Amino acid sequence: MHVFVTGGTGLIGSAVVAELLGNGHTVLALARSDISAHAVESAGAEPHRGDLADLDALRIGAAQADGVIHLAFANDFSSPDAFARAVGEESAALATMGEELLGSDRPLVTASGTPYVAARASTESDPPPTDGMVGGRGRTVMAVLDLASRGVRSSAVRMPRTVHNNGRGGFAGILTAIARRTGVSGYPGDGAQRWPAVHALDAAVLFRLALEQAPAGTSWHAVADEGDAVRDIATVIGRRLELPVRTVAQETFGTLGPIFAADQPSSSAHTRQMLGWEPTHPSLLADLENIQP
């Protein structure tokens, strides 16, 4: 396939582009700057200038492609309003690309997040949240999946709280940055709450499989580690940075505090069984050993 990819130069996107190219696909990747365009070309893909707010560029990119993988998102957690603006931008972008694909049976794969379910690990059959801070993204994903009834082979790959590679990325990466800034590797509460995780290279394989195989209107979980205790994550970070490890106020984590404090394990058993996906890269705790002091 000739695949249009948004967010193709990020931690996940660069892995997805490499995975697609390595398996016989060609890639047209959205590039918002000269630096991004150069990175896309260096990876062996074709750059398509524009950004997530440029709806005309998105429409043209989708029109040229046999399928679309959407990964771009402005991860601005500085305030609820900033996050809401990022959600609105993404919603408009996906609606534009989805409209271009109507009636074509072409695939549209969007990134999503694993949902929170009280007292158990979430599964692929659990609906995304449609209220609270992340509710806007949940409503956007539901709209994408609803395109299945309008001739789009839409699917969602739900990402866990940490997508990592070489000790970087995701919520664990945010913990690391806060630890460097504050001098304490902290965690909220007793630290027993669990976060699922996946290596970016394993997530990339699942995006390709969803593009190639996923039935319309389906959701899949890119979860390798069902749930590591946040205290254990902070302990590795503290040891690598030679910093004390202890509980800190939830407010330390800003707008993400309530999410960081929640127990959010997730399962990928259905995904593995149905798509034949099997993670092979290092776990989160092993990969965090790559953090440099």
C-alpha positions as CSV (number, residue, x, y, z in Angstrom):
1,M,0.0,0.0,0.0
2,H,0.9,3.7,-0.4
3,V,0.3,4.9,3.2
4,F,-0.3,8.5,4.4
5,V,1.1,8.9,7.9
6,T,0.7,11.8,10.3
7,G,3.2,12.2,13.1
8,G,5.7,10.2,11.2
9,T,8.8,11.7,12.8
10,G,7.9,11.1,16.5
11,L,8.9,8.3,18.8
12,I,6.1,6.1,17.6
13,G,5.8,7.5,14.1
14,S,9.4,7.0,13.1
15,A,9.1,3.4,14.2
16,V,5.9,3.0,12.2
17,V,7.4,4.5,9.0
18,A,10.4,2.1,9.3
19,E,8.1,-0.9,9.9
20,L,5.9,0.0,6.8
21,L,8.9,0.5,4.5
22,G,10.5,-2.7,5.8
23,N,7.4,-4.7,4.8
24,G,6.9,-3.5,1.3
25,H,4.7,-0.4,1.7
26,T,5.5,3.1,0.5
27,V,5.0,6.1,2.8
28,L,3.8,9.7,2.3
29,A,4.5,11.4,5.7
30,L,3.1,14.7,6.9
31,A,6.0,17.1,7.5
32,R,5.5,20.5,9.2
33,S,9.0,21.8,8.9
34,D,12.2,21.5,6.8
35,I,13.7,19.5,9.6
36,S,10.8,17.1,9.6
37,A,10.9,16.8,5.8
38,H,14.6,16.0,5.9
39,A,13.9,13.3,8.5
40,V,11.2,11.8,6.4
41,E,13.4,11.7,3.3
42,S,16.3,10.2,5.3
43,A,14.0,7.4,6.5
44,G,13.1,6.6,2.9
45,A,9.6,8.1,2.8
46,E,8.2,11.0,0.8
47,P,7.4,14.2,2.7
48,H,4.1,16.0,2.4
49,R,4.3,19.5,3.7
50,G,1.7,20.7,6.2
51,D,0.6,20.2,9.8
52,L,-2.4,18.8,11.7
53,A,-4.2,22.2,11.4
54,D,-3.8,22.3,7.6
55,L,-7.0,20.5,6.6
56,D,-6.3,21.0,2.9
57,A,-2.9,19.2,3.2
58,L,-4.5,16.4,5.1
59,R,-7.3,16.0,2.5
60,I,-4.7,15.9,-0.3
61,G,-2.5,13.4,1.5
62,A,-5.4,11.0,2.2
63,A,-6.6,11.3,-1.4
64,Q,-3.3,10.0,-2.7
65,A,-3.1,7.1,-0.3
66,D,-4.3,3.5,-0.2
67,G,-4.6,3.9,3.6
68,V,-4.0,6.3,6.4
69,I,-2.3,5.9,9.8
70,H,-2.9,8.9,12.2
71,L,-0.3,9.4,15.0
72,A,0.1,13.2,15.3
73,F,-1.1,14.9,18.4
74,A,-0.1,18.0,20.2
75,N,0.8,16.5,23.6
76,D,0.2,19.8,25.5
77,F,-0.7,18.9,29.1
78,S,0.1,22.4,30.5
79,S,-3.5,23.1,31.2
80,P,-7.0,21.7,30.5
81,D,-7.6,24.4,27.9
82,A,-4.4,23.6,26.0
83,F,-5.3,19.9,26.0
84,A,-8.8,20.7,24.8
85,R,-7.4,22.7,21.9
86,A,-5.2,19.8,20.9
87,V,-8.2,17.4,21.0
88,G,-10.2,19.8,18.9
89,E,-7.4,20.0,16.3
90,E,-7.1,16.2,16.1
91,S,-10.9,15.8,15.8
92,A,-11.0,18.2,12.8
93,A,-8.1,16.4,11.2
94,L,-9.5,13.0,11.5
95,A,-12.9,14.1,10.3
96,T,-11.3,15.6,7.2
97,M,-9.2,12.5,6.4
98,G,-12.2,10.2,7.1
99,E,-14.4,12.2,4.8
100,E,-11.9,11.8,2.0
101,L,-11.9,8.0,2.5
102,L,-15.7,7.6,2.5
103,G,-17.0,4.7,0.4
104,S,-13.5,3.5,-0.6
105,D,-13.0,0.6,1.9
106,R,-9.6,2.0,2.5
107,P,-8.1,1.6,6.0
108,L,-7.9,4.5,8.5
109,V,-5.9,3.6,11.6
110,T,-5.9,6.1,14.4
111,A,-3.9,6.1,17.7
112,S,-6.0,6.0,20.8
113,G,-5.4,5.2,24.5
114,T,-6.2,2.2,26.6
115,P,-9.3,2.9,28.8
116,Y,-9.6,2.9,32.6
117,V,-11.8,0.2,34.1
118,A,-12.3,-0.1,37.8
119,A,-10.9,-3.1,39.6
120,R,-9.5,-5.0,36.5
121,A,-7.4,-4.7,33.4
122,S,-9.2,-3.1,30.5
123,T,-9.7,-5.1,27.3
124,E,-10.4,-4.3,23.7
125,S,-14.1,-4.6,24.2
126,D,-14.2,-1.8,26.8
127,P,-15.4,1.6,25.4
128,P,-13.2,4.6,25.5
129,P,-13.9,7.3,28.1
130,T,-16.2,10.1,26.7
131,D,-16.1,12.4,29.7
132,G,-13.4,14.0,31.9
133,M,-10.1,15.3,30.6
134,V,-9.6,12.6,28.0
135,G,-13.2,12.3,27.0
136,G,-12.8,14.5,23.9
137,R,-10.3,12.0,22.4
138,G,-12.7,9.2,23.3
139,R,-15.5,10.9,21.4
140,T,-13.2,11.5,18.4
141,V,-12.1,7.8,18.3
142,M,-15.8,6.7,18.4
143,A,-16.5,9.0,15.4
144,V,-13.6,7.4,13.5
145,L,-14.9,3.9,14.3
146,D,-18.4,4.9,13.2
147,L,-17.0,5.5,9.7
148,A,-17.1,1.7,9.3
149,S,-20.8,2.1,8.4
150,R,-19.8,4.6,5.7
151,G,-17.3,2.5,3.7
152,V,-14.1,3.2,5.7
153,R,-12.1,0.3,7.2
154,S,-11.5,2.3,10.3
155,S,-9.7,0.9,13.4
156,A,-8.1,2.2,16.6
157,V,-4.8,1.1,18.0
158,R,-5.0,1.9,21.7
159,M,-1.7,2.9,23.2
160,P,-0.7,2.3,26.9
161,R,0.4,5.0,29.3
162,T,4.1,4.6,28.3
163,V,5.4,3.9,24.8
164,H,9.1,3.7,25.2
165,N,12.4,3.3,23.3
166,N,15.9,3.4,24.7
167,G,14.6,4.7,28.1
168,R,12.6,7.6,26.6
169,G,8.9,8.3,26.0
170,G,5.4,8.2,27.5
171,F,4.4,8.8,31.1
172,A,7.6,7.2,32.4
173,G,9.5,9.8,30.4
174,I,7.5,12.5,32.1
175,L,8.4,11.0,35.5
176,T,12.0,11.1,34.4
177,A,11.8,14.7,33.4
178,I,10.1,15.7,36.6
179,A,12.7,13.8,38.6
180,R,15.6,15.7,36.9
181,R,13.9,19.0,37.5
182,T,12.9,18.4,41.2
183,G,15.8,16.2,42.4
184,V,13.3,13.5,43.5
185,S,12.1,10.4,41.7
186,G,8.5,10.7,42.9
187,Y,5.2,8.9,42.6
188,P,1.7,9.7,43.8
189,G,0.1,7.9,46.7
190,D,1.6,4.5,47.6
191,G,2.8,3.9,44.1
192,A,1.0,0.6,43.8
193,Q,-1.1,1.9,40.8
194,R,-0.2,0.1,37.6
195,W,0.7,1.5,34.2
196,P,0.7,-0.6,31.0
197,A,3.5,-0.1,28.5
198,V,4.9,-1.1,25.1
199,H,8.1,-0.7,23.2
200,A,7.7,1.7,20.2
201,L,9.1,-0.9,17.8
202,D,6.5,-3.5,19.0
203,A,3.7,-0.8,18.7
204,A,4.8,-0.2,15.1
205,V,4.2,-3.8,14.2
206,L,0.7,-3.6,15.5
207,F,-0.1,-0.4,13.5
208,R,1.1,-2.3,10.4
209,L,-1.0,-5.3,11.2
210,A,-4.1,-3.1,11.8
211,L,-3.5,-1.4,8.5
212,E,-3.3,-4.7,6.7
213,Q,-5.8,-6.9,8.5
214,A,-8.1,-5.1,11.0
215,P,-11.8,-5.4,10.2
216,A,-13.8,-2.1,10.1
217,G,-14.8,-0.6,13.4
218,T,-12.4,-2.5,15.6
219,S,-10.1,-1.6,18.5
220,W,-6.8,-3.2,19.4
221,H,-4.4,-2.9,22.4
222,A,-0.7,-2.3,21.9
223,V,0.1,-3.5,25.4
224,A,3.2,-5.6,26.1
225,D,3.4,-5.0,29.9
226,E,0.0,-5.3,31.4
227,G,0.9,-3.1,34.4
228,D,4.0,-2.1,36.2
229,A,3.7,-0.4,39.6
230,V,4.5,3.3,39.4
231,R,6.7,2.9,42.5
232,D,8.8,0.3,40.6
233,I,9.1,2.6,37.6
234,A,10.2,5.5,39.9
235,T,12.7,3.2,41.6
236,V,14.5,2.4,38.4
237,I,14.4,6.1,37.4
238,G,15.8,7.1,40.8
239,R,18.6,4.6,40.7
240,R,19.6,5.6,37.2
241,L,19.6,9.3,38.1
242,E,21.0,8.7,41.6
243,L,18.1,10.5,43.2
244,P,15.9,9.7,46.2
245,V,12.7,7.8,45.5
246,R,9.6,8.7,47.5
247,T,5.9,9.6,47.4
248,V,5.1,13.2,46.4
249,A,2.0,15.3,46.2
250,Q,-0.3,14.5,43.3
251,E,-0.1,18.2,42.4
252,T,3.6,17.7,41.5
253,F,2.3,16.2,38.2
254,G,0.1,19.1,37.3
255,T,-3.0,18.3,35.1
256,L,-1.8,14.7,34.8
257,G,-1.9,14.2,38.6
258,P,-5.3,12.4,38.7
259,I,-4.4,10.2,35.8
260,F,-1.0,9.4,37.3
261,A,-2.7,8.4,40.5
262,A,-5.1,5.9,38.9
263,D,-4.6,2.2,38.6
264,Q,-4.8,1.5,34.9
265,P,-3.7,-2.0,33.9
266,S,-4.6,-3.2,30.4
267,S,-4.7,-6.5,28.5
268,S,-3.9,-7.3,24.9
269,A,-4.9,-11.0,24.9
270,H,-7.5,-10.5,22.2
271,T,-5.2,-8.5,20.0
272,R,-2.5,-11.2,20.2
273,Q,-4.9,-13.9,19.4
274,M,-6.7,-12.2,16.5
275,L,-3.9,-10.3,14.8
276,G,-1.0,-12.6,15.7
277,W,0.9,-9.7,17.4
278,E,3.6,-10.7,19.8
279,P,5.9,-8.1,21.4
280,T,9.6,-9.0,21.2
281,H,11.4,-5.9,22.5
282,P,12.5,-5.1,26.1
283,S,9.9,-4.4,28.8
284,L,9.6,-0.9,30.3
285,L,11.6,-1.7,33.4
286,A,14.4,-3.2,31.4
287,D,14.4,-0.3,28.9
288,L,14.5,2.3,31.6
289,E,18.0,0.9,32.4
290,N,19.0,3.0,29.4
291,I,18.4,6.3,31.1
292,Q,21.6,8.3,31.3
293,P,22.4,10.1,34.6
